[in-house]
Amino acid sequence: MSCIHLKPGVTDLGTVAVRGGREPDPTTGAIIAPIVQSATYVQRGVGLDLGHTYSRCSNPTVDGLERALGALEDSPAAVCYSSGLAAVHALLLSTLSAGEHVIVSDVVYGGTYRLLTEVLARFGVSASFVDTADAGAVAGAIRPTTRLILIETPANPTLKLTDVAAVVAVARRAGVLLAVDNTFLTPVGLRPLDLGADVSVYSTTKYIDGHNTSIGGALVSRDEGLLEKFRFIRKTVGSIQAPHDAWLTLRGLTTLPLRLRRHSESAQVVAEWLEGRDEVERVLYPGLASFPQAELAARQHALHAGIIAFELRGGEGAGRTLMNSVRLCALAESLGSAETLITHPATMTHGSIPRASRQAAGISDGLVRLSVGLENPGDIIADLEQALGAVTQADRPRFAAAQEGVLA
Ligand SMILES: Cc1ncc(COP(=O)(O)O)c(C=O)c1O
């Protein structure tokens, strides 16, 4: 049986997620490829290897995940890393040298910000954090030394969107590469390479694994030259994904389209419910008519996935009470898993960004991020309802004042 690749115009990712890039094990016929837990590979003679030499460079189990991820974007095999941040790191090391410049979305995962400002800055790479929702601002930030634009859409944690096609046009005019961190939507919700981007970036830890069982990252591209650079950096810094983690990620990927659909449907229900609550100041979810970029979301996304951001009228204190009062939702970092996770970006995922920069990017101290899981949405709502009850109980005078419009 040969590997299945998505043909142009074929949109059934359900089939590709189950079968794309898969082959039965050639030695046993096992339909699920085994975990090849081996550091090295015996060669038939000097220079006569069987395709693998050492598992820091490549591994058959990791290869299997890479073929499947590539198939999801109708691309050659992806390059997989030990974490999403290792993938971002490999992208930056592959495309930038000392004295060169990268434009990055102003709302971005905190680890990406920290890597650029606290590590790569010491090696002479400069970064401008720009509102990439404004393609004109991106064009204005291009310098003669700019080599890469890295956008995150929807951005973590405010869900601000970037119009990928508009930034593709800017990147093409300037002759610079464009990479899209597509962790929040996965290829099921958005296919950046089809829109003209050069690289899709993933933390596979999130939706692609989907079960909170592995840490991993991937770079997907249709440019063989770039893929070669990504593999070179990986073997040079030693950041390949472990075979067992790759195997778990591949198993998760098999049900990605099914899960994403359920995450999206449930998040829509939960977001609409939150929007109707008096205790809630504002809700950000791309599927809501009130979402500031609802038109772009409808045009750009096949679905909106399961992440919601919201703020309570009682501000940070109320947000903390809510997060400390949930029972079914788990207070934890990460997103995209079967379990509903609730996160406080200001102290957790985005704590490494200075407060002033966080505030400028709309990441207020009271912002709550909810990753709607695969539980029954009614149960998620019931949990949030009892936690909101704790908020009003704890903060009754302030809440009453807010309702009367005394507090802004
Ligand atoms: C958008 C985005 N990119 C990259 C990462 C880093 O991924 P990892 O935690 O797998 O290193 C994260 C982690 O939350 C993320 O949300």
The ligand as an ORCA input file, in Angstrom:
! r2SCAN-3c Opt
* xyz 0 1
  C       1.117     29.193     19.755
  C       2.179     28.402     20.447
  N       3.344     28.160     19.804
  C       4.339     27.449     20.397
  C       4.195     26.959     21.681
  C       5.321     26.175     22.313
  O       4.988     24.812     22.320
  P       5.603     23.755     23.357
  O       4.990     24.038     24.682
  O       5.227     22.444     22.765
  O       7.078     23.980     23.387
  C       3.007     27.176     22.376
  C       2.837     26.676     23.743
  O       1.863     26.965     24.420
  C       1.971     27.924     21.743
  O       0.799     28.170     22.347
*
